[in-house]
Amino acid sequence: MNGFREELETLRQQGLFRSMRVVEGPQTGRVLLDGREVLLLCSNNYLGLADHPALKTAAIRAVERYGVSSGASRLVSGTMELHEALEARLAAFKGTESALVFNSGYAANTGIIPALVGKGDVIFSDRLNHASIVDGALLSRARFLRYPHNDMVALGRLLAETSVAGRRLIVTDGVFSMDGDLAPLAELVALKREYGALLMVDDAHGTGVLGPTGRGSAELCGVLGEVDIQMGTLGKGLGSCGAYVAGSRELVDLLVNRARSFIFSTALPPAVLAASLAAVDLVDSPAGADLRRQLVRNTDLFSTSLRDAGFDTMGSMTQIVPIFVGDAKPTMEFSRRLLAEGFFVQGIRPPTVPAGSCRLRCTLMATHGESDLERGVAAIGKVGKELGIV
């Protein structure tokens, strides 16, 4: 059998080779990387909850009471009282009859979609949806149609022209993770009503962060009660780990019986469940509202300053602020030079984004200081000019 050396060398020559960097210590606004303190500008820990005292205390107490493992899958003996408590809390938070916890966002999407649709059904998916949605759609064996990003005219035309014997499922990210823009959820709700479709929203990057009370992109768009399948993660704005789906009791019952990634996985451990419960409570409190307001202030400062400096932030509307570069090699050189300046920002390349659309993906946290962000913008401006990007 041939080795993988040539394939790896091709990736290096194309500027597409990836490796992992190790962060020492907690996921705070400033972290130790290779023994040096840098400003962290690429974490999804948007509200800074990953090391919040309330979450740490809850996790420690759960370990002391319940141990470190659930011991089995949920349908064997792995369902513990903390699973039920978290699911009830998430359902109340999202305003639905029921909720179900998955081990990750990827596991949720690759479990939910094939459980709901199959041969004879049709999926209508935004072209920029997350890879986990694409993989879930392919696993389902339903007909898979992709519409241009946020193009509701094109989606309406597809819905009108496509005859379906079974279910129609419209699926979209609420916040698009590489662009930072929002799905037009009010228009999607209108289309799903007109054509009798189900609407699924992946709100991984909106949960806890968007909307007046942190209930996500659907709340922000005024359609919280109109989305049939609300999926989100516990490991971004909520600072913990895992994912959930919220919807009707019938939806959850069906997923318990058909979602393979749920059925065949050892359940999340007690510490994660307790930390997630504490996170939802915190987000749903005045302290959570304060963190969201600070995140908005940080985002406005950072994104406005970048645009004023001449950078293309690709229409970002959220705490995810991309900086368009184009090709992979200058993108990674931009990232490398910023790290040398003390700012950790990851470059995003194919296959995560299409060729020719490489970018730096900056993400803001409520716990970033204003002076740190101002220094970050100055460094980005300096390096961007040196590389001829602005």
Helices and strands as residue ranges (DSSP letters): H 5-13, E 23-24, E 30-33, E 36-40, G 49-51, H 53-66, I 74-78, H 81-94, E 98-102, H 105-116, E 122-126, H 131-140, E 143-147, H 152-161, E 168-173, H 185-195, E 198-202, H 217-220, G 224-226, E 229-233, E 243-247, H 249-258, H 260-263, H 270-283, H 286-308, E 320-326, H 328-340, E 343-344, E 346-348, E 358-363, H 370-386
